[in-house]
Each structure stands twice: as structure tokens, then as C-alpha cells.
């Protein structure tokens, strides 16, 4: 028995139980990596001890709930890792409803925190994914909520370094529980180094909450795909003039030539009503839309969006049942349907979005796969294009061929993903600088080898 195997056996005995000695199925049908086992610490001190005592030959792949669907789920980048499953770290350590901040561990799900906030003056920036996904894990991957990008929610991080040292960065509650949820640091900022990296294990985060709007309207705008470029430019103007709040979304179902935009208008009831009516007049008078509706309801998608915009992800499980015939716990192991995600950033310009739609359709036609591109306007100048593919698991090879083509075709236009899957996880920064940072924070190379590292070539 090797030194690494003895270390794993000792820690497994100390923790009482381990998970399976593999990652299990993944809905993206990525290659299953070989893992040595799974450790599930129950608190931060156990995480510190695991890292501090790691012997040569041990590498650790941290994960929160493991619901990184379409991008690899629980899979590490390379073979030979021990999974460090943090789902038992599930405390809401602090909840301040005076200033709007929560301190949560990686096992805290968005559904749980949203439930704690129900009826209060604050809400969580939730995503359209399952209520059972991790807040911390998604924020560290720079996921996108219905209000803003999740990394903008983070005001502080608790990080365990590879030698077991504990750092608290950014805005952190003092001994009396007081916190000012300012999301920047004084002097050189360290918090961003621990998002999309392998420099440390994040064991808690200070999450900035959002004031709950007293009124919320959802405006639906339908139009033909041939007018996509013009509509995107029109919507950019609405966004720039603050007629629309949150993340503006444009959907196109399958091969349909009809597109639908959903615009959130919210805030003080009187102000929101005036803004809604102004948006309806502007959209109706533009000549670009075939249908303008102020109160879409009774359909799954707008109802789900409305709930998410109001900080409630409880309706999202219905989508999983429709797609995979199961709830969140069964997505990866479902027998028939695979799922892939490609997430490039585009300029908020109609010509760019229309060209991207063409690229997606071309790749689908070349590979015999079907991809859906959803426009998420995360700011007044940037589009997160969420490109997804539901495919029969028997057709995984074609789906992955298409994924590779999407990476290449979009890169040729200068449109790179902001979040990567385990087969394409190459960092974009200067290799020498990133290498020196890795040596500083993790000189033994214990943490997540290959995760957002420079291309060795």
C-alpha cells in the first residue's frame, strides 16, 4: 500500500465514511476520471487538517454539491485525485437583515437561503438552475443569476490554503457580528484569485443580498428571428435607459423562427407601473415586435422567471423533470438524456448576437445535434450566451464533437467562454505569472491540478 493510500484510509476512518471511489455518472458524458476516493469533512478544522497532512502523491479536488451540470458535474480535470466533498459544510453562519448580508458555507443551497429570506426585505440573487445547487460553488465559477453575475454577490471569502492556513478576505463580520458588505478590498485585491482557480479551498463566503422589490412586472416581447439584430440593439437602448432591470433574456425554442424576450420592471409600485407602461409604449411603437404583453402568466417559463426574479428558485425543479424525468439528485444518472453547456461572452450588439446564432446553427447542422442559445444581458455592454444541448446519451460523441467546434468557431471571432467545462479548462492569463501564484499558494501542487491552468503548450 502506497503512502497516499494509507493517508486516504486513515482519513476515511477518522471521518467515519467516504463516498464512492469514483465520480459517478455525469450528465455531460465527459470522460470519467479515475479518482482514489472521496472525503467528506464536517467542518473547517477538518478541511484544514486534511490539507495540512496531505502526503506526496495526494491531490484534492474540492466540490460543493457537485451539480455543475453540462460542464463536468463532479469530475476533476485530471485523473488520480481525491474528491474533497464539502456538502457537509452547510451552515448559514450569519444572517444580517439590517444591512443585507449572509455568511454561508459551500453546502448551503440557494433554495435553503431563499427560504430563510422569504417574507423579509431582502432576497438572494438566484439562478435558473436547481434550488439544490450551491451558492458558494456557483459564485466561485462566476455563474449568472437573474439579477447579476454571482461573483458580484461576494463581499468576503474564507479560504484554506494548501498548507492548512486559514485566511479571511474582504468584508467579514467582526467579533460582534457587524459587517459592511463592501465587495472590494483595500489595496491589492486577493479575493478574485480564489474564483476559478486552484489556489485554495473556499469554506465560506459573505454574500450580498438584494433589496426585495415591492412590485415586479414581467414584459414579454415576441418577434421573428430575422429581426434579431435590430431587436437586440433596441433592447440595449432600453437597458441603457434603465427601462429594464435584472438580466434581460431572449429565448428561441428549438428550430422555431420565433424569439421571445422577457424584460423585468420592478421597484416601488408606482414607479414600476409607470416604467412598465413606458416600456410597453416604446416596444409597441418600435414596429419590431409581433406581440407585446404586460402580464404573461400561466406558462412554465414566464412563471419560473417571475419567481426567480423575486428571489425564489422553488419552481426550477419542474424544468429538470421535463428535461431528465427526475429531480436534481438523479440528473447525472438519468438513463437517457445528456446535457452540455457552452458559455461565451459577446458584445451587447445586434450584429454579434445574430452572427453567434448562425454559428450555433451551423455547428448543429454539421454534427447532427441541436443546440439552443439563450441571450442573457448581464450588463449594458455584455451578453452571456448560454448555449446548451440536450442529446441522447447514445449520441454523446457527436455532441462533444459539436462542443469542440463551438469553442473553435467562437474563438475565431474573439468570443471566449467565461466559464469552462473539464475538457477545456485552460486559463487565459500570463502562464509565468499564474505559475508563480500557484507556487506561492500551493507549492506542493495538492489542489485541483489542471483547473483553470495555463495551456502547457
C-alpha positions in Angstrom: 0.0 0.0 0.0 1.4 3.4 -1.0 1.8 6.3 1.4 -1.1 8.1 -0.4 -3.4 5.1 0.0 -2.5 4.8 3.7 -3.2 8.5 4.2 -6.6 8.1 2.5 -7.5 5.1 4.6 -6.6 6.9 7.8 -8.7 9.9 6.9 -11.6 7.7 5.8 -11.6 6.0 9.2 -11.3 9.4 11.0 -14.3 10.9 9.1 -16.4 7.8 9.6 -17.3 7.2 5.9 -16.3 8.1 2.4 -18.1 8.3 -0.8 -17.6 6.1 -3.8 -14.2 5.6 -5.2 -15.3 7.2 -8.5 -17.1 10.4 -9.5 -20.3 8.6 -10.6 -22.1 9.4 -13.8 -22.1 12.9 -15.2 -24.9 14.2 -17.4 -22.4 15.8 -19.8 -21.0 12.4 -20.7 -17.4 13.7 -20.2 -14.8 11.0 -19.7 -15.0 9.6 -16.2 -11.8 10.4 -14.4 -10.1 7.9 -12.1 -10.3 9.1 -8.5 -8.8 7.5 -5.4 -11.8 8.1 -3.2 -13.9 10.8 -1.6 -13.5 12.6 1.8 -16.4 14.5 3.3 -15.2 16.7 6.1 -17.8 18.1 8.5 -16.2 21.4 9.4 -13.5 23.8 8.6 -11.0 22.4 11.1 -11.2 19.0 9.3 -10.6 20.7 6.0 -7.5 22.4 7.4 -6.2 19.1 8.8 -6.8 17.2 5.6 -4.8 19.8 3.6 -2.1 20.2 6.2 -1.4 16.4 6.4 -1.7 15.6 2.7 1.3 13.4 1.7 3.2 13.3 -1.6 1.0 11.7 -4.3 -2.2 13.1 -2.9 -4.2 15.7 -4.9 -7.5 17.0 -3.8 -10.4 18.2 -6.0 -12.8 20.4 -3.9 -16.5 20.4 -4.8 -19.7 21.9 -3.2 -22.8 20.0 -4.2 -21.4 18.7 -7.4 -24.3 19.9 -9.6 -22.0 21.5 -12.2 -24.2 20.0 -14.9 -23.2 20.3 -18.5 -19.7 21.3 -17.5 -18.5 18.1 -15.8 -20.6 17.7 -12.7 -18.2 16.2 -10.0 -15.4 15.4 -12.4 -11.9 16.7 -11.7 -9.8 17.8 -14.6 -7.1 15.1 -14.2 -7.0 11.5 -13.1 -5.8 10.4 -9.6 -7.5 13.0 -7.4 -9.2 12.5 -4.0 -12.6 14.3 -4.1 -13.0 16.8 -1.2 -16.8 16.9 -1.0 -17.8 20.0 1.1 -21.5 19.4 1.2 -21.5 18.7 4.9 -20.2 22.2 5.5 -23.8 23.5 5.3 -24.1 26.2 8.0 -25.6 29.6 7.5 -23.2 31.2 9.9 -24.6 34.7 9.9 -27.7 36.4 8.5 -27.9 40.2 8.8 -31.2 41.6 7.6 -30.3 45.1 8.6 -27.5 45.5 6.0 -28.4 42.6 3.7 -25.6 40.0 4.1 -25.3 36.3 4.8 -22.3 34.2 5.6 -22.8 30.7 4.1 -20.7 27.6 3.7 -20.3 25.6 0.4 -23.1 23.1 1.3 -25.7 25.8 1.6 -28.1 25.7 -1.3 -29.8 28.6 -3.0 -33.2 27.1 -2.1 -32.3 27.0 1.6 -31.1 30.6 1.9 -34.0 31.8 -0.3 -36.4 30.1 2.1 -34.8 31.8 5.1 -35.2 35.1 3.4 -38.9 34.6 2.5 -41.0 37.4 3.8 -38.1 39.6 4.6 -37.0 42.9 3.0 -34.1 41.1 1.3 -33.7 38.4 -1.3 -31.0 36.2 -2.9 -29.8 36.7 -6.4 -30.9 33.2 -7.6 -30.1 31.4 -10.8 -32.5 29.5 -13.1 -30.8 26.2 -12.0 -32.0 23.8 -9.3 -32.8 25.1 -5.8 -30.3 22.4 -4.6 -27.3 24.0 -6.2 -24.5 25.6 -4.0 -24.4 29.4 -3.7 -20.7 29.4 -3.0 -19.8 26.9 -5.7 -21.7 28.8 -8.3 -20.3 32.2 -7.3 -16.7 30.8 -7.5 -17.5 29.6 -11.0 -18.8 33.1 -11.8 -22.3 31.8 -12.6 -25.0 34.2 -13.7 -28.1 34.9 -11.5 -31.3 36.5 -12.6 -30.2 39.8 -11.2 -26.4 40.0 -11.9 -23.4 37.8 -12.2 -22.9 35.8 -9.0 -19.4 36.9 -8.3 -20.8 40.4 -7.8 -22.7 39.0 -4.8 -19.4 38.1 -2.9 -18.2 40.5 -0.3 -15.8 38.2 1.6 -14.2 34.8 1.5 -12.8 32.3 4.0 -10.1 30.3 2.3 -8.0 27.4 3.5 -4.6 27.3 1.8 -2.8 24.1 0.8 -0.7 24.1 4.0 -3.8 24.4 6.2 -3.6 28.1 6.9 -6.9 30.0 7.1 -7.5 33.4 5.5 -10.4 35.7 5.8 -10.6 38.2 2.9 -12.7 41.2 2.1 -15.6 42.2 4.3 -16.0 39.8 7.2 -18.2 40.1 10.4 -16.3 41.3 13.4 -16.5 39.8 16.9 -19.8 41.5 17.4 -21.3 40.3 14.1 -21.0 43.7 12.4 -20.3 43.7 8.7 -20.3 46.2 5.9 -20.9 44.2 2.7 -18.5 46.1 0.5 -17.3 43.8 -2.3 -13.9 45.4 -2.9 -10.7 45.1 -0.8 -8.4 47.9 0.3 -5.2 47.7 -1.6 -4.3 44.7 -3.8 -7.4 42.5 -4.1 -6.9 38.8 -3.2 -10.5 37.5 -3.4 -10.6 37.2 -7.2 -7.6 34.9 -7.1 -9.7 32.2 -5.5 -12.5 32.2 -8.1 -11.9 29.8 -11.0 -8.6 28.7 -9.6 -6.8 26.0 -7.7 -5.1 28.3 -5.2 -7.2 27.4 -2.1 -10.3 25.8 -0.7 -13.1 28.3 0.0 -15.0 27.2 3.1 -17.4 30.2 3.5 -18.4 33.4 1.7 -20.1 36.6 2.7 -23.0 37.0 0.2 -24.5 40.4 -0.5 -28.3 40.2 -0.6 -30.6 42.4 -2.7 -33.5 44.6 -1.5 -36.7 42.8 -2.4 -38.8 44.9 -4.9 -42.3 45.9 -3.7 -43.6 45.4 -7.2 -42.4 43.2 -10.1 -43.7 43.1 -13.7 -42.6 40.8 -16.5 -43.0 42.1 -20.0 -42.9 39.6 -22.9 -41.9 40.7 -26.4 -42.2 38.3 -29.3 -40.5 38.8 -32.7 -39.3 36.9 -35.7 -35.7 35.7 -35.7 -35.0 37.7 -38.8 -35.2 40.8 -36.7 -32.9 39.5 -34.0 -30.1 42.1 -34.7 -32.4 45.0 -34.7 -34.2 43.9 -31.6 -31.0 43.3 -29.6 -29.9 46.9 -30.4 -33.4 48.2 -29.4 -33.2 46.2 -26.1 -29.7 47.6 -25.4 -31.2 51.0 -25.5 -34.0 50.0 -23.1 -31.3 48.6 -20.8 -29.1 51.6 -21.0 -32.0 53.9 -20.2 -33.0 51.8 -17.2 -36.4 50.7 -18.5 -35.4 47.1 -17.8 -33.9 45.7 -14.6 -32.2 42.4 -13.8 -30.8 40.1 -16.5 -32.7 40.6 -19.7 -33.3 37.3 -21.5 -34.1 36.3 -25.1 -35.2 32.7 -25.9 -35.6 30.8 -29.1 -37.1 27.4 -28.9 -35.5 24.6 -31.0 -35.8 25.3 -34.7 -38.5 27.9 -34.3 -38.2 31.2 -36.1 -40.0 32.9 -33.2 -38.0 34.6 -30.4 -39.2 35.8 -27.1 -37.6 38.5 -24.9 -38.5 38.8 -21.2 -37.9 42.2 -19.5 -38.2 42.8 -15.8 -39.6 46.1 -14.5 -39.7 46.4 -10.7 -39.2 48.6 -7.6 -41.6 51.0 -5.9 -45.2 50.0 -7.1 -46.0 53.4 -8.6 -42.6 53.9 -10.3 -42.6 50.3 -11.6 -46.1 50.7 -13.1 -45.0 53.9 -14.9 -41.9 52.2 -16.2 -43.9 49.2 -17.4 -46.3 51.4 -19.3 -43.5 53.4 -20.8 -41.7 50.2 -21.9 -45.0 48.9 -23.5 -45.4 52.1 -25.4 -41.8 52.1 -26.6 -41.9 48.4 -27.6 -45.3 48.7 -29.2 -44.3 51.7 -31.2 -41.0 50.4 -32.5 -42.5 48.2 -35.2 -40.1 45.3 -34.2 -42.4 43.1 -32.1 -45.3 40.9 -33.2 -46.7 40.7 -29.7 -46.2 42.9 -26.6 -47.7 41.5 -23.3 -47.5 43.1 -19.9 -48.6 40.2 -17.7 -47.5 36.8 -19.2 -48.6 34.0 -16.9 -50.0 30.5 -16.8 -46.9 29.2 -18.7 -44.0 27.4 -17.1 -41.2 29.7 -18.4 -42.5 33.1 -17.5 -43.8 31.8 -14.2 -40.4 30.4 -13.4 -38.7 33.6 -14.4 -41.0 35.7 -12.3 -40.3 33.6 -9.2 -36.6 33.6 -9.8 -36.5 37.4 -10.3 -38.3 37.6 -6.9 -35.6 35.5 -5.3 -37.5 32.2 -5.3 -35.8 29.2 -7.1 -38.5 26.8 -6.0 -40.1 26.4 -9.4 -36.9 25.3 -11.2 -37.2 21.6 -10.4 -40.0 21.4 -12.9 -37.5 22.1 -15.7 -35.3 19.2 -14.6 -38.3 16.9 -14.6 -39.2 17.9 -18.1 -35.7 17.5 -19.4 -34.4 14.5 -17.5 -37.5 12.9 -15.9 -36.1 13.3 -12.4 -35.2 15.7 -9.7 -31.7 17.2 -9.1 -30.4 14.1 -7.3 -31.0 12.0 -10.4 -29.9 14.3 -13.2 -26.4 12.8 -13.7 -27.5 9.2 -13.5 -30.6 9.6 -15.6 -30.5 6.8 -18.2 -31.3 8.5 -21.5 -30.6 12.3 -21.7 -27.2 14.1 -21.8 -26.6 17.8 -21.4 -23.8 20.1 -22.4 -23.1 23.8 -21.8 -21.1 26.4 -23.8 -20.9 29.9 -22.3 -19.3 32.5 -24.5 -19.4 36.3 -23.9 -20.4 38.6 -26.7 -20.6 42.4 -27.0 -24.2 43.6 -26.5 -24.6 44.3 -30.2 -27.2 43.0 -32.5 -24.8 42.0 -35.3 -22.7 39.9 -32.8 -25.8 38.1 -31.4 -27.1 37.4 -34.9 -23.8 36.0 -36.0 -23.4 33.9 -32.9 -26.9 32.4 -33.6 -25.7 31.5 -37.1 -22.6 29.8 -35.8 -24.6 27.7 -33.4 -26.9 26.6 -36.1 -24.1 25.8 -38.5 -22.3 23.6 -35.9 -25.6 21.8 -35.1 -26.2 21.1 -38.8 -22.6 19.8 -39.3 -22.8 17.4 -36.4 -26.5 16.4 -36.4 -27.0 17.9 -33.0 -29.5 20.6 -31.7 -28.3 23.5 -29.6 -30.3 26.3 -28.0 -28.8 29.7 -27.4 -30.3 31.9 -24.7 -29.3 35.5 -24.6 -28.6 36.8 -21.1 -27.8 40.5 -20.9 -25.7 40.7 -17.8 -24.8 44.4 -18.2 -25.3 47.3 -20.6 -22.4 46.1 -22.8 -22.0 42.3 -22.3 -24.1 39.3 -23.3 -23.7 35.9 -21.7 -24.8 33.5 -24.4 -25.9 30.3 -22.7 -25.6 27.6 -25.4 -27.0 24.2 -24.4 -27.6 20.8 -25.9 -29.9 18.1 -24.7 -28.9 14.9 -26.5 -29.5 11.1 -26.3 -26.6 9.6 -24.3 -26.1 7.2 -27.2 -25.1 10.3 -29.3 -22.5 11.7 -26.9 -19.7 11.5 -29.4 -21.5 13.8 -31.8 -22.5 16.2 -29.0 -18.8 16.5 -27.8 -17.6 17.0 -31.4 -20.0 19.9 -31.7 -18.8 21.3 -28.4 -15.2 21.3 -29.7 -16.4 23.1 -32.9 -18.2 25.7 -30.9 -15.1 26.5 -28.9 -13.0 26.9 -32.1 -15.6 28.8 -34.2 -16.4 31.3 -31.4 -12.7 31.8 -30.6 -12.1 32.7 -34.3 -14.5 35.7 -33.7 -12.8 36.7 -30.4 -15.7 35.4 -28.3 -14.4 33.3 -25.5 -16.2 31.5 -22.7 -16.3 33.0 -19.2 -16.8 29.5 -17.6 -15.3 26.3 -18.8 -16.0 22.5 -18.8 -13.5 20.0 -17.5 -12.3 19.2 -21.1 -11.5 22.8 -22.0 -10.3 24.2 -18.6 -7.5 26.5 -19.8 -6.8 29.8 -18.0 -6.3 32.8 -20.2 -3.8 34.8 -18.1 0.0 35.0 -18.4 1.4 31.5 -17.8 4.5 32.7 -15.9 2.5 34.9 -13.5 -0.1 32.2 -13.0 2.6 29.6 -12.4 4.3 31.8 -9.8 1.0 32.3 -8.0 0.4 28.6 -7.9 3.8 28.0 -6.4 3.1 30.7 -3.8 -0.3 29.4 -2.7 0.2 25.7 -3.4 3.9 24.8 -3.7 3.2 21.0 -3.4 0.6 21.0 -6.1 -2.1 19.5 -3.8 -5.1 21.3 -5.1 -7.1 20.5 -8.3 -4.3 20.1 -10.9 -5.4 21.3 -14.3 -8.2 23.5 -13.0 -8.0 26.8 -14.9 -4.3 26.5 -15.5 -2.4 27.8 -18.5 -2.1 25.6 -21.5 1.1 23.6 -21.2 1.7 24.0 -24.9 
